[in-house]
């Protein structure tokens, strides 16, 4: 999975728009658009990369998703984690695909 795919998953998970993310992290909408399309990828440790992570975490906090931390977002964006799942109000990252599938099904049942 590429950076753009992981970023788009966060936007979907947070149920936010690219514009909201841009405002939250202080980056331009054009920059977010380039990241989402894969035209650009922010280098880990740069100001834009850190701002993007902070913006995602801020939106998660506003939406009461306490398990989304700077560490978990950085791991997900760099590909160190395959995917994530929610359990008991927290968001966890894992490399175990079966575990992700289990919690996705569980979440779908709870939300239906």
Secondary structure, DSSP 8 states (H G I E B T S, - for coil): --HHHHHHHHHHHHT--HHHHHHHHT--HHHHHHHHHTS----TTSHHHHHHHHHHHHHHHHTT-TT--HHHHHHHHHTSSSEEEEETTEEEEES-HHHHHHHHHHHHHHH-
